[in-house]
Amino acid sequence: MDLDTVRTFVAASDAGQFQEAAAELAVTQQAVSKRIAALERNLGVRLFTRTPRGAELTIDGQAFLPHARELLRVAERAVASVRTGSRPLRVDMIASRSAASGLMRAFHRAQPEIDLDVVLLFNIETALAALRSGAIDASFRAVAMPGRPLPDDIESVRVLDEPLQLLIGPAHALASARSVTLTQLAGHRIWMPGLVPGTEWAAYYDDLVAEFGLTIEATGPNFGSDALLDTIADTPALATFMGGQTRLVWPAGHGLRRIPVTDPTPVYPHSLLWHRDNPHPGLATLRAHLAAAAADPDAAGTWTPDWAIPR
């Protein structure tokens, strides 16, 4: 359906006269008449009846009017969705409870006038394709993949080093510890069913295991965080890693504890990625906000893979 004819129909119905509609649309009265006639042929009905007072809607015209208005509203939203500066800033993160989610909530509180769309893309290849196509404006990713550097048109900045913590149940051998070292964790079973081979987070933990001789098991189906928390609470021999800023809530009866990991502290390096030519004004504001909010890195006593995006 030609939106110009629909727009002309709405203008004529609001004005009640073709001449006034022509003046509003900056076209001739003849053009208005031709557009209305074309729309009537397309629909197979009469939309207006000519009267001494001007043009009045027929019953069919009255029935079509609310739908015509909605067609124009949909068209406006469609244009706004792709017009830089008028569409929301689209930001990707891996999970809604991640540290990146906390960063974006803080940004939204600081910049409430910037419309946001948050999407959850699974792996870095999908995120990179979305950045390059313009489907998203920015993506929070932890690391560059070993042997697979970022494309030349993708820029990045490390915005948050998130310390890992050990999550254990009340009967675990380390339940009373105030902190644990990576050396102490050698020989303990660490269960992380969400590790998917080929993902950036699996690559991170592969290097952690190789560096410190840990035992991380990714066996069994991943039923989500609730099932993971239930299992850790009920199984004295199991523990799991989680980010210190990952937001999880569990029943009080679980007796779970977060324990800091030290000597060194493994940190998960979150970075912001964007396409070099992305012109969305909200992207520049987001980058400035993250730069101002970032704490100075404390590399002493911490560990990250050699291939992580540098600070």
C-alpha positions as CSV (number, residue, x, y, z in Angstrom):
1,M,0.0,0.0,0.0
2,D,1.4,3.4,-1.0
3,L,2.0,5.4,2.2
4,D,1.6,8.7,0.3
5,T,-2.0,7.8,-0.5
6,V,-2.6,6.8,3.1
7,R,-1.0,10.0,4.4
8,T,-3.2,12.0,2.0
9,F,-6.3,10.2,3.1
10,V,-5.6,11.0,6.8
11,A,-4.9,14.6,6.0
12,A,-8.1,14.9,4.0
13,S,-10.2,13.2,6.7
14,D,-8.8,15.6,9.3
15,A,-9.2,18.7,7.2
16,G,-12.6,17.8,5.8
17,Q,-11.6,19.4,2.5
18,F,-9.3,18.3,-0.3
19,Q,-8.1,21.9,-0.8
20,E,-7.0,22.2,2.9
21,A,-5.3,18.8,2.7
22,A,-3.4,19.9,-0.4
23,A,-2.2,23.0,1.4
24,E,-1.0,20.9,4.4
25,L,0.8,18.4,2.2
26,A,2.2,21.1,-0.1
27,V,0.7,19.5,-3.2
28,T,-2.1,20.5,-5.6
29,Q,-5.7,19.8,-5.0
30,Q,-5.6,17.7,-8.2
31,A,-2.8,15.6,-6.7
32,V,-4.9,15.0,-3.5
33,S,-7.9,13.9,-5.7
34,K,-5.7,11.5,-7.7
35,R,-4.1,9.9,-4.6
36,I,-7.5,9.4,-3.0
37,A,-8.9,7.9,-6.2
38,A,-5.9,5.5,-6.4
39,L,-6.4,4.4,-2.8
40,E,-10.1,3.8,-3.4
41,R,-9.3,1.7,-6.4
42,N,-6.8,-0.3,-4.4
43,L,-9.3,-0.9,-1.6
44,G,-12.3,-1.3,-3.9
45,V,-14.5,1.0,-1.8
46,R,-15.5,4.7,-1.7
47,L,-13.8,6.5,1.2
48,F,-15.3,10.0,0.8
49,T,-18.6,11.5,-0.2
50,R,-18.5,15.1,-1.7
51,T,-20.9,17.5,0.0
52,P,-21.4,21.3,-0.1
53,R,-19.3,21.5,3.1
54,G,-16.4,19.5,1.6
55,A,-15.5,15.8,1.9
56,E,-17.1,13.5,4.4
57,L,-16.0,10.0,5.2
58,T,-18.2,7.1,4.1
59,I,-18.8,4.2,6.4
60,D,-15.9,2.4,4.8
61,G,-13.7,5.5,5.2
62,Q,-14.6,5.7,8.9
63,A,-13.6,2.0,9.3
64,F,-10.3,2.5,7.5
65,L,-9.2,5.7,9.3
66,P,-7.9,4.2,12.5
67,H,-5.9,1.6,10.5
68,A,-4.5,4.3,8.3
69,R,-3.3,6.2,11.3
70,E,-1.7,3.1,12.7
71,L,0.0,2.4,9.3
72,L,1.6,5.9,9.5
73,R,2.7,5.3,13.1
74,V,4.3,2.0,12.1
75,A,6.1,3.7,9.2
76,E,7.5,6.4,11.5
77,R,8.7,3.8,14.0
78,A,10.3,1.8,11.2
79,V,12.3,4.8,10.0
80,A,13.3,5.8,13.6
81,S,14.6,2.2,14.2
82,V,17.4,2.7,11.6
83,R,18.0,6.4,11.7
84,T,21.1,7.1,13.7
85,G,20.4,9.4,16.6
86,S,16.7,8.7,16.7
87,R,16.8,5.0,17.3
88,P,17.8,3.4,20.6
89,L,21.4,2.6,21.3
90,R,21.6,-1.2,20.9
91,V,24.1,-2.8,23.3
92,D,24.9,-6.6,23.5
93,M,25.9,-8.5,26.6
94,I,26.3,-12.2,27.3
95,A,23.8,-12.5,30.2
96,S,21.3,-10.3,32.0
97,R,22.9,-11.0,35.4
98,S,26.5,-10.3,34.3
99,A,28.8,-7.5,35.4
100,A,28.1,-5.8,32.0
101,S,24.4,-5.6,33.0
102,G,25.5,-3.7,36.1
103,L,27.5,-1.3,34.0
104,M,24.6,-0.6,31.7
105,R,22.2,-0.1,34.6
106,A,24.6,2.6,36.0
107,F,24.8,4.2,32.5
108,H,21.0,4.3,32.2
109,R,20.7,6.0,35.6
110,A,23.4,8.5,34.6
111,Q,21.9,9.1,31.1
112,P,18.2,8.4,31.3
113,E,17.5,10.5,28.2
114,I,19.3,7.9,26.0
115,D,17.0,5.2,24.8
116,L,18.5,1.7,25.2
117,D,17.9,-1.6,23.6
118,V,19.8,-4.5,25.4
119,V,20.2,-7.7,23.4
120,L,21.8,-11.0,24.5
121,L,24.0,-12.6,21.8
122,F,25.7,-15.9,22.6
123,N,29.2,-15.9,21.1
124,I,31.7,-13.3,19.9
125,E,31.4,-14.3,16.2
126,T,27.7,-13.4,16.3
127,A,28.4,-10.2,18.1
128,L,31.1,-9.2,15.6
129,A,28.8,-9.8,12.7
130,A,26.1,-7.7,14.3
131,L,28.5,-4.9,15.0
132,R,29.7,-4.9,11.4
133,S,26.2,-5.0,10.0
134,G,25.0,-2.2,12.3
135,A,22.4,-4.5,14.0
136,I,24.0,-3.5,17.3
137,D,26.2,-0.5,18.3
138,A,28.3,-2.0,21.0
139,S,29.1,-5.4,22.6
140,F,30.5,-6.3,26.0
141,R,33.0,-9.2,25.5
142,A,35.5,-10.5,27.9
143,V,38.5,-11.3,25.8
144,A,39.9,-11.6,22.3
145,M,40.1,-15.2,21.2
146,P,43.5,-16.8,21.1
147,G,44.8,-16.9,17.6
148,R,41.8,-14.9,16.3
149,P,42.4,-11.1,16.7
150,L,39.6,-8.7,16.3
151,P,38.9,-7.4,12.7
152,D,40.6,-4.2,11.8
153,D,37.3,-2.3,11.7
154,I,36.4,-3.2,15.2
155,E,37.7,-1.1,18.1
156,S,37.8,-2.1,21.7
157,V,38.6,-0.8,25.2
158,R,38.9,-2.8,28.4
159,V,36.3,-1.4,30.8
160,L,36.2,-3.7,33.9
161,D,38.4,-6.3,35.5
162,E,36.0,-8.6,37.5
163,P,37.7,-10.7,40.2
164,L,36.6,-14.3,40.3
165,Q,35.2,-15.8,43.5
166,L,34.7,-19.4,44.6
167,L,31.1,-20.3,45.3
168,I,30.7,-23.3,47.7
169,G,28.1,-25.0,49.9
170,P,28.1,-25.3,53.7
171,A,29.6,-28.8,53.8
172,H,32.5,-28.0,51.5
173,A,36.0,-28.6,52.9
174,L,36.8,-24.9,52.3
175,A,33.5,-23.5,53.7
176,S,35.2,-21.8,56.7
177,A,38.0,-20.2,54.7
178,R,38.0,-16.4,54.5
179,S,39.9,-16.6,51.2
180,V,41.5,-19.3,49.1
181,T,44.6,-19.3,46.8
182,L,44.7,-20.9,43.4
183,T,47.2,-23.4,44.8
184,Q,44.7,-24.5,47.4
185,L,42.1,-25.1,44.7
186,A,44.3,-27.7,42.9
187,G,42.6,-31.1,43.4
188,H,39.2,-29.6,44.2
189,R,36.4,-30.3,41.8
190,I,35.1,-27.1,40.2
191,W,31.9,-27.6,38.2
192,M,30.9,-25.2,35.4
193,P,28.4,-26.8,33.1
194,G,28.0,-23.5,31.1
195,L,31.5,-23.8,29.6
196,V,30.9,-24.2,25.8
197,P,33.9,-25.2,23.7
198,G,34.9,-22.4,21.3
199,T,33.4,-19.6,23.4
200,E,35.5,-16.8,24.8
201,W,34.7,-17.7,28.4
202,A,35.7,-21.4,27.8
203,A,39.0,-20.1,26.3
204,Y,39.6,-18.0,29.5
205,Y,39.0,-21.0,31.8
206,D,41.1,-23.3,29.6
207,D,44.1,-21.0,30.2
208,L,43.3,-20.7,33.9
209,V,43.3,-24.5,34.2
210,A,46.6,-24.8,32.2
211,E,48.3,-22.1,34.2
212,F,47.4,-23.4,37.7
213,G,46.6,-27.1,37.4
214,L,43.0,-26.8,38.3
215,T,40.2,-29.3,37.7
216,I,37.2,-27.7,36.0
217,E,34.4,-30.1,34.9
218,A,31.8,-29.0,32.4
219,T,29.9,-32.3,32.3
220,G,26.2,-32.6,32.3
221,P,23.5,-30.4,30.8
222,N,23.3,-26.7,31.7
223,F,20.0,-26.2,33.3
224,G,20.8,-22.6,34.3
225,S,21.9,-20.8,37.4
226,D,19.2,-22.0,39.7
227,A,20.0,-25.7,39.1
228,L,23.7,-24.9,39.4
229,L,23.2,-23.2,42.8
230,D,21.0,-26.2,44.0
231,T,23.7,-28.7,43.1
232,I,26.6,-26.7,44.7
233,A,24.6,-26.3,47.9
234,D,23.8,-30.0,48.1
235,T,27.1,-31.5,47.0
236,P,30.1,-31.1,49.4
237,A,32.7,-32.1,46.8
238,L,31.7,-29.4,44.3
239,A,32.4,-25.7,43.9
240,T,32.1,-23.3,41.1
241,F,33.6,-20.0,39.9
242,M,31.6,-16.8,39.5
243,G,32.3,-13.2,38.8
244,G,32.4,-11.0,41.9
245,Q,29.9,-8.7,40.3
246,T,27.6,-11.4,38.9
247,R,24.1,-10.9,40.5
248,L,22.7,-14.2,41.8
249,V,20.1,-14.8,44.6
250,W,19.5,-18.1,46.3
251,P,17.3,-19.4,49.1
252,A,18.7,-18.7,52.6
253,G,18.7,-22.4,53.4
254,H,21.3,-23.1,50.8
255,G,24.0,-21.7,53.0
256,L,26.2,-20.8,50.0
257,R,29.3,-18.6,50.4
258,R,31.3,-16.5,48.0
259,I,35.0,-16.7,48.9
260,P,37.7,-14.4,47.4
261,V,40.4,-16.1,45.3
262,T,43.9,-14.8,45.8
263,D,47.6,-15.2,45.1
264,P,47.0,-14.3,42.3
265,T,43.4,-13.2,41.9
266,P,42.1,-14.3,38.5
267,V,40.1,-11.4,36.9
268,Y,37.8,-11.6,34.0
269,P,38.6,-8.7,31.6
270,H,35.4,-7.2,30.2
271,S,35.8,-5.1,27.1
272,L,33.5,-2.9,25.1
273,L,33.6,-3.5,21.3
274,W,32.2,-1.2,18.6
275,H,32.6,-0.6,14.8
276,R,35.0,2.1,13.9
277,D,32.4,3.9,11.6
278,N,29.4,3.7,14.0
279,P,28.0,7.2,14.2
280,H,25.4,6.8,16.9
281,P,25.8,9.7,19.3
282,G,24.8,7.5,22.3
283,L,27.9,5.3,21.6
284,A,30.3,8.2,22.3
285,T,28.4,9.0,25.5
286,L,28.6,5.4,26.6
287,R,32.3,5.2,26.0
288,A,32.9,8.4,27.9
289,H,30.8,7.2,30.8
290,L,32.7,3.9,31.0
291,A,36.0,5.6,30.8
292,A,35.1,8.0,33.7
293,A,33.7,5.1,35.8
294,A,36.5,2.7,35.3
295,A,38.8,2.0,38.2
296,D,42.5,2.2,37.7
297,P,43.8,-1.3,36.9
298,D,45.7,-3.1,39.7
299,A,47.7,-5.6,37.7
300,A,49.8,-6.6,40.8
301,G,48.5,-9.8,42.3
302,T,46.0,-10.5,39.5
303,W,45.9,-12.9,36.5
304,T,44.5,-12.7,33.0
305,P,45.3,-14.6,29.9
306,D,48.1,-13.3,27.8
307,W,45.8,-12.7,24.9
308,A,43.2,-10.6,26.7
309,I,42.6,-7.1,25.3
310,P,45.1,-4.9,27.2
311,R,44.1,-2.0,29.5
